[in-house]
Each structure stands twice: as C-alpha cells, then as structure tokens.
Amino acid sequence: MTVSYIPNGVCSKKIEFELEGNIVKNIEFISGCQGNLKAICLLVDGYSAQDIIFKFKGIQCKSRGTSCPDQLAKALELELNS
C-alpha cells in the first residue's frame, strides 16, 4: 500500500512510502534537505514501522519542535493506528 503524508512544521512538502505489512519501503521526501533525506530513506528502507518510529520520534530540527524524521514517525503511527 502506498501512503502519502503532508508533514507540518518542516521544509519537506510531502512524504510518500510503501507499507507492506509492517515493513516500510521506497520512502521519498518531496523538498527539504535532499542529501540528508535521501540518506535517511536508504538507511531505513526495509525496516519495520515500529523500529523507525522508535528511532525517529521526537527528533527536532533547530527549534521547530519537529523534523522530517519525526514527521515520518508521525505518518507511520497514523497509518498503523488507522
């Protein structure tokens, strides 16, 4: 299943990923810090949603109170709880 999420409070405009059962694949951030975000996507491709949530939830970028990784964790939580 392909999921699209509109993040809040970050430079990225959209997060898309595939969820196969509990496994997250093909993550893509639209806009934002592309070098860092591409690396993050490659590093966690194939991980379980729970592992990504555990690692990324609460990470902050500057004083925004959130970050692109934190927004990915929120998108995964939202999808798992729907």
C-alpha positions as CSV (number, residue, x, y, z in Angstrom):
1,M,0.0,0.0,0.0
2,T,1.3,3.4,-0.9
3,V,0.9,6.2,1.6
4,S,1.1,10.0,1.2
5,Y,1.5,12.3,4.2
6,I,1.6,16.1,4.3
7,P,4.1,17.0,7.1
8,N,3.8,20.0,9.3
9,G,6.5,22.4,10.6
10,V,9.3,21.2,8.3
11,C,10.7,22.1,4.9
12,S,9.6,18.9,3.2
13,K,6.2,19.3,1.5
14,K,5.2,15.6,1.3
15,I,6.3,12.2,2.4
16,E,5.5,9.1,0.4
17,F,6.2,5.5,1.3
18,E,5.0,1.9,0.8
19,L,3.9,-0.2,3.7
20,E,4.0,-3.9,3.1
21,G,2.5,-5.4,6.3
22,N,4.8,-3.8,8.9
23,I,7.7,-3.2,6.5
24,V,8.4,0.3,5.2
25,K,9.8,0.6,1.6
26,N,10.5,3.2,-1.0
27,I,10.4,6.3,1.2
28,E,10.5,9.6,-0.5
29,F,10.5,13.1,0.8
30,I,9.4,15.9,-1.5
31,S,11.5,19.1,-1.0
32,G,13.6,19.6,2.2
33,C,17.3,18.8,2.7
34,Q,17.6,16.3,-0.1
35,G,21.0,14.9,0.6
36,N,20.2,14.1,4.2
37,L,16.7,12.9,3.4
38,K,17.9,10.6,0.7
39,A,20.4,9.0,3.1
40,I,17.7,8.6,5.7
41,C,15.4,6.9,3.2
42,L,18.2,4.5,2.1
43,L,19.2,3.7,5.7
44,V,15.7,2.7,6.9
45,D,14.3,1.1,3.7
46,G,13.1,-2.4,4.7
47,Y,12.8,-1.6,8.4
48,S,9.7,-2.3,10.4
49,A,7.5,0.7,11.0
50,Q,7.9,0.3,14.8
51,D,11.7,0.4,14.6
52,I,11.6,3.6,12.5
53,I,9.1,5.2,15.0
54,F,11.3,4.3,17.9
55,K,14.4,5.8,16.3
56,F,12.9,8.9,14.8
57,K,10.0,10.0,17.1
58,G,10.9,13.3,18.9
59,I,13.9,14.3,16.8
60,Q,13.9,18.1,16.4
61,C,15.3,20.3,13.7
62,K,16.5,23.6,15.2
63,S,13.7,24.9,17.4
64,R,10.8,23.7,15.2
65,G,9.6,21.1,17.7
66,T,9.7,18.5,14.9
67,S,11.8,17.4,12.0
68,C,11.4,15.4,8.8
69,P,12.3,12.1,10.5
70,D,9.9,13.0,13.3
71,Q,7.2,13.6,10.7
72,L,7.9,10.3,9.1
73,A,7.4,8.7,12.5
74,K,4.1,10.5,12.9
75,A,3.0,9.4,9.4
76,L,3.8,5.8,10.3
77,E,2.0,6.0,13.6
78,L,-1.1,7.5,11.9
79,E,-1.1,4.7,9.3
80,L,-0.6,1.9,11.9
81,N,-3.4,3.3,14.0
82,S,-5.9,3.7,11.2
